[in-house]
Amino acid sequence: MSKRFFIIFLSLPLYVNAQVVSDAKLWTGISISKKINDFEFSLSKELRFDENINHIDKSFLEIGAKYKLRKGLYAGLNYRFNRDNDYSTENYDLIHRIDLGFSYKKKINKFRFGFRTKIQLKGASQNENNPFVSRNKFSIKYKLNKKISPYVAYEFNYQFNNENIINRTRIALGSSYKISDKSDIKLFYMFENRFNVKNLKHNHVYGLSYSIEL
């Protein structure tokens, strides 16, 4: 009995590793924004790759607006039209997504602390669970000099269904580089865990984006 238990114990790490799927991804994007009084409107386009950056995972167009409630506090609404590509079946889904939420930013010396929470609802394929999702993100940004501002961020998603569980976490390290007063680029690395799938997924995400304010 003890011998059998010892063999199972030694085999357990191999079994656990076999259940984990790891992938390298690349996210690229461009965004345009315009401030009008206490409103800010935005338009962004993104292209994301998966399967070790060999396959287009999804592309989407997103429009959004946020309103300044008071200093540092904003309410936001976004709509996204998304094309999700399935690598294994070579099919795709066209998905609509809406999210509504609030964000808060607080600047202390060269640090800027941020928190964002939002409720997200999207369409999905027939085989995918499609609940409401609460997304929550904490970030700390440091102004190194006039052009470079590194940051660290943590995000978790809470899935509203029969189980009510945290189904995804993200930890990101990155930096923005100011090209001019109205434009900048952002580079980042993000480690993502997904728990709401058949096999656990660990994704290594590399990102590059460009933004401009009109």
N, C-alpha and C positions, 0 to 999 in steps of 0.2 A: 504493500500500500504506500509506504513512504517512498519507495523507488519510483512508483508511477507518479506520485505527486511531484517528486523532484524533476522528472522529465517534463511534465506539464509546465512547471514553474520556469524551467530553462527555455521552453518553447514560446512562452507568453510574449516576450518582446518581439519575436519574429511575427507572431500573429497580429500584434498591435500595429507594427510597422506596415504590414500588408494591407491594413485598412485605411491607410493615410495616402491621399493623392496630393502630390506636390507639383506646382507649375510655376513657370516664369512668365510674367505678363508685362506689356508695355502700354501705357495710357498716354495719348497725345491729344492736345486740344488747343483751341483758340477761342477767346471770348471778347465781347465788346460790351461796354456799359456806358450809361448816360445818367447823370444826376439832374433832376428837375425839382427844385425846392427840397422837400423832405422825402421825395421818392427817388429810387434808383432802379432803372430798368436795365436788363441784361439779355444778351443773346450769345449762346455758345454752341460750338460744334466739336464733338469728340470722336476719335477713332481709337478703339482698344483692341489689342492683340493678345492671344493666349496660345496654348500649346507650344510653350517655349518660344514665344514671339514669332511663330511661323504661320499663324492663322488669324484672320480677322474675327474676333469674338463678337464685337458689336460696334455699331455706329449710331449716334443719336444727335438730335437737335433739341436744344432746350431754351425756353424763354422764361424769364422770371421778373419779379418786381418785389422790392422790399420798401417798407415805410418806417421812417424814424419816429418812434413813439416818444422818446426822450433821449438825452445824451447817453450813447452807448447801447441803447436797447432798440431792437428792430423786429418788425413782423414781416414775414416773407411768404410768397406764393410762387410755385414753379410748376411748369408743365413740360414734360419731355416726351418726344416721339422717338421710339427706339427700335432698331432692327437688331435682333439677337440671332446669331448664326450658330447652328449646331454642327460641331466638327464631325461627330460620328455618323450622323444621318445625312449631312450636307443639305439640310433644310434650314428654314429661318422663320422666326416669329416677328410680327409687327406689334409692338407693345406701346400702350399709352400709360404715362405715369404722372401723378399729381402729388405734390407734397406741400404741406402748410406747417409753418413753425415760427419759432422765435430765436433770436441770437442776442448775445450780450458781449460787449468788449470793454475792458478796463485797462487803461494805460498807467503803468507805474514806472517812472524813470524811463529806462530803455526797454523795459519789458511790456508786452501786451498780452493780457490773459483773455481767453475767449471761451465761450460756451454756446453751443447750438443744439436745439432740440426741435424735432419735427415729426409729424405723422405722415406716413407715406402709403399711398395706395396705387397699385399698378395692375394691369392685365397680365395674364400669363398663359402659357400653353396648358393643355388639358392634363398633362402629367405632372405639373408643378403646383405645389401648395401656394395658395395666393391669399395670405392674410393681410390685415393691417400690420404695419411695422412702425415701431417707434425708434428713431435714430438719434443718438446722443453723442456729442463730440466735445472734447476738451482740448484746448491748444494753448501753447506758450510760445510767443515769438520774441526774439531779441534783436534790437537794432544794432548790428555790429558797427556799421558806418553808414554813410549817406546812400549807399547802393545795395549793400548786402544785409539781409535779415534772415538768419536761420530760425527754424522752428521745430517743435516736437508736438505730436498730436496723438490722442487716443480716442477711439470711437467704438461704441457697441450698439448693436441692434437688438431690440426686444420684439419678439414675434408674438402677436396676439392670435392664438388659436386654442385648440383643446389643451395644449401642453403649457402655453405661456412661458416661453424660454428665451434666453439670449441665444440667438442663432448665428451671430457673426461678430467678430472683434477685429479691429485694425489698429496697428501701431505704426506711425509714420515719422520719418526724419527727412527734413528738406530745407530748402532755402529759396528765397526770392531774390532776384537781381534786378535793380531798377535801371532800365535803359534810358528813360527820360521821366519827366514829371507825370506823364500820362500813360506810360507803358512799362511793363516788366515781364520777365520770364521766371518760371518756377521749375525747379528740379527737386525730385523727391524719391525716396525708397519707402515702401510700405510692406509690412508683413501682415497678411490677412489669414484669419482662421474662420472656417465655415463649419457650422455644426448641424445644419438642417438638411443635410444630404445623406445618401446611403453610406458613403465613405467620407471620413473627415478630410477636409481640403486645407492645405497650407499653400498659400499663394505668395510669391515674391513679386511685388509690383514695382516697376520703375516708371517714373512719370516725367513728362516734359510738356509745359503749356506756356502759352503766350497770351497776355491780356492787354487791352488798350481801353482807355477812358476817353470818350468823345467830349 
